[in-house]
């Protein structure tokens, strides 16, 4: 019998994201072909790094895994000789994130998450892209054959910048597609294992172009389920998008409400119209402004108290939905898998801009990430995507050139911001955000 044990080196940049790091490392340890791998944890926070090392080591011991675990505060040492580099960091942490949410709120822009589009997404990208560029330069020097697996938001803008600034092999990964597919299968009362779907667009705004059980189109069942009050109350924004544009979108209602101009025009509309539609106690606090920031602050306050519980929690016995370990397994063993990945648009979706970052099905095997060609999206879906791509393109332009005007332009063409603010207010808001975040954005003139 062939011994497939692989001595790959898998590096995590931002491993202080403890719960995510723990869960993805469990997936790796549940993958037999990776049993001899080295997991290299890296974080600039030495205390969080040590906690992640303790937790991952405890998982390895409980699972009788042969993975080797190392920890570094020096990013270059963590990257040296890596086969895979997984990015999960948050540049500026909660201090910068609070500015992303609280300054726009003063101008009437109510973001419940604010990490993908809107003023918050723009500024998170501007802080993140220089760090990602440095990581790619380190990889060019120290791990030239490594694949970059990016989990950092805003996914599309960051991956587009990686392609433009470095050209390194990379794939952006999210759990929206598989998570939503499970939800829709439950609405249609069909086991997810028996569902075939085709999903494409951009990250957080991809659409299920097909959702089938054998030859049966499941969309009629999904539309019928969406009329039930308890179903509508769990996903009111996405169901409104389905009603008006004909297809179901991948990202949650809270997130989805931030990418379009229809749902968050004022605090009154959010509190009196949008929020009451939610009946399921959603994690983002019913879509309220700053809902996810509140969640993150609560998690940070609970973190140390929960550390012992996280460390001693019994590991899962089955891999989760995250694509990471499946990609590593396919590339090391050659056993193919299919994921939905974020990759450069090189003729993949005809009616989205060439070179932009698109989310499409990808085959993965020894040959790496191989995106599939979609053709053209339904024109109304491409139109929605392009409103978001406009912002992403200007973010990448600003990051590549240091042009402060491009920062102003990116926020000015954001759909939600434009629905709320005048151009003068947008200019003042961007200036205030640039001033407040100067320590992370020295490249932009005030």
Secondary structure, DSSP 8 states (H G I E B T S, - for coil): --------EEEEETTT-HHHHHHHHHHHHT-GGGTT-EEEEE-S-HHHHHHHHHHHHHHHHHTT---EEEEES-HHHHHTT-SEEEE---TTHHHHHHHHHHHHHHTT---SS-SSSHHHHHHHHHHHHHHHHHHHHHHHHH-TT-EEEE--SSHHHHHHHHHHHT---EEE--SHHHHHHHHHHHHHT--GGGEEEEEEEETTEEEEEEEEETTEE-HHHHHHHHTSHHHHHHSHHHHHHHHHHSS-BSS-HHHHTTSSSSS-SSHHHIIIIIGGG--S--TTGGG-TTHHHHHHHHHHHHHHHHHHHHHHS---SS--S-SHHHHHHHHHH---EEEEEEEE-SSSBTTS-TTSEEEEEEEEETTEEEE---B---HHHHHHHHHHHHHHHHHHHHHHH--HHHHHHHHHT-HHHHHH--HHHHHHHHHHHHHHTTTT-TTS--
